[in-house]
């Protein structure tokens, strides 16, 4: 029964009735204050003592008391003794000795959870006064009636006390049940000696049946003496601070005679404070042994699983590393490296013994960075300790955690330290009864080796040596096979064998090199799985035909490579005895040469077509001007205008021809530079002056950012002006109207950098790669907006390189402009050059009257001359240079005929013809195409667009006038 609950203790002590609690052996458990006051004793004097040691009595009274106590234990019912004499000690102030007292005593049973009597509650009632009155009545005779009345009052008081005790007993039973049945073990310890005041069933379950109550903890639980629990109790009692701990290991006897058993508990020591002082300790806790052991088991299982996984991972890694190896040294090296890296060792060494008593030679070792190799070391085993040598020769593993402490190596510690060894595991491999191989694992610091590490090393040593022996046995077989393999591998082309199930059974080294794959990726695999990209190609077609029909075949095939350009292969397939024989060789160089020839031929065709177009363009106005002059119908002003047109067009043709001659001479090395000191700023001024008319005509903003100082280069002034003019001209042509062009000059110590940047149409990476090639332009379209022959940038590159310079281009992509950079070596000598000037302006001719004809051509001169010719013939002519403006004019005015140039900017002539055919006003008009493109595909395209006739520049005016004279 527990008396540490504060509410119960207060109730127990507050009762005016005296109570004494006894266990089944009649030891005093506790007493309340009323009892102690009535007996003149203290709890420390009587607690834990046998009742009649604490309260001596005569043998007769003792016999009656024991009989009453026994009846309570046997029947479980209360037992009352009417009158017993117990003398109590008299205080010294009252004379000392004992005072005679008489008592009526009731013994009440207190049951445990199983319904058994655990404690006996003794309730004494002091009836000394009644007994004295009875004695007095016997002496006085006639006063019996009043004495009986006094007795009756005392008996009523005794009955009231008895009934109160019954209620108290019920309270006690409830509190007892609460604490006894608690799942946690509980105990109340009293005083500095930690005397057991109460323990519940869980405490008994944990510690076994033994005598607790009334005994100090050091006596009741003597086996805990060396486990620090008593010291903790002392500290809690002294400090008043709570103590909490988890998973405390204790060794206890489950009963007084039991063996020591390890248990694990969670425990709280809570100080009990009464009247402001520490009176005891309330102990509560749980036996967590099963949970602890289960957790430990799980942890051990996890650890074992990790060890198994680690072992398996090591074995798999070892197998993977050793599988492709054939050379003995490579096998030992790879195995040693894997073991050293896995276990974090300083060194792993393989030593070989030629004879059982001879020295050991380190054949190969792996060392951590910073650790010296001992490969080649030849030393007798005894050099590392006689005991070690004997143990190894007997086949025993040597495991030493610290060579300076182990008795086998302590005396020769210096030998180990000389090779950076402080701990080692050395394993012998005995073959045919003789020590042949020694594996050593070395650590440069002391180390506690585990069985798992030793086992891993043992397995590695055995598997490695098995692989070494297997490699030796296979070496002879390989030697025989290598003879035929040499022929197979040294073939000048790839060769493979495929069986009838399409399994690749063999491929030579040259073939593997051609496909850039290891044999493990190919040999033994199904052909269509190894090369899925060949399914549905010519490879499959000729392969299946050869397999099914026995017909050989060949094909050129682009073999794809990851992250690289495809390799072109010539593949030849022949029927074989059990499948196919496949020969293949790299023809990429040949294919590229053929492709280059094809591209050059295409460029040549495109160049010739463009050249014809560019030459026809000036010829058209020249021819028209000649016919106008032949008609002799022009006044002096018309003759001047016509002559100016002829001069301009002749100048354009001359420029084209000069470019062609220039690039031809430069590329053939026939240009001789007139070398001298050239001022780059003056060169820039000349080039800007040359391109200014084009820049102004396109309404561009040209910005110059020049270094403040003059910079000289060694070169040909005229050619350098030509370089810059070409770059500026290129920027002006390939930048939409109203664009921005920046020419920047930077003067460095050794070089001069010239950059021409624009915000024009930009270039794709493909165009940038070949922009300086001859006859190269961006993709051509029939609008021919920028014109040119594709030779300007090739000429720029050649001229810059003649000046020992470099030229480069950069563009972020289509629509993001371009930047051309020219870097030339700088001179330190002074010098200057002069610049030139001169511009020209086109003019418009006045209108005339006649049949309504719409002329659309972006070449202003050609359109004007065409208009003059038609007006001279009596037609009314309207001229436009842009397609959209022509559509706007056709919507406002009804035209009988439309003469359209195909190469218009933005919308070409074919699209314009389709738009005009869609308008009601021009749906039935005569549409004539006038263009420099005269190929059959050009004629087909114009006819499909809705043109009635296709005339090639220079136009035959008589033919055109004849077409216009036809009835509508």
QUINOR-V896697 format. One record per helix or strand of 2 or more residues. SS is the DSSP state (H for helix, E for strand). FROM is the first residue (numbers start at 1). LEN is the number of residues. If there is no record, write none. Layout:
BEGIN
<<SS FROM LEN> <SS FROM LEN>>
END
This chain:
BEGIN
<<H 6 9> <E 20 4> <E 27 5> <H 33 7> <H 43 4> <H 51 4> <H 59 17> <E 79 7> <E 88 2> <H 92 3> <E 98 2> <E 102 10> <E 117 10> <H 128 13> <H 144 37> <E 185 6> <E 195 5> <H 201 7> <H 217 4> <H 222 3> <H 229 11> <E 243 11> <E 260 15> <E 277 11> <H 289 35> <H 328 16> <E 347 7> <E 360 8> <E 378 2> <H 381 4> <H 386 8> <E 398 3> <H 410 8> <E 423 9> <E 434 10> <H 451 39> <E 494 6> <E 503 5> <H 509 7> <H 519 3> <H 527 4> <H 532 3> <H 538 12> <E 553 9> <E 564 13> <E 579 8> <H 588 44> <H 636 32> <E 676 4> <H 680 18> <E 701 5> <E 712 4> <H 717 17> <E 740 8> <E 751 8> <H 765 5> <H 792 11> <E 806 5> <E 818 8> <E 852 5> <H 860 13> <E 876 5> <H 883 10> <E 897 5> <H 909 10> <H 920 3> <E 926 6> <H 936 10> <E 949 4> <H 957 9>>
END
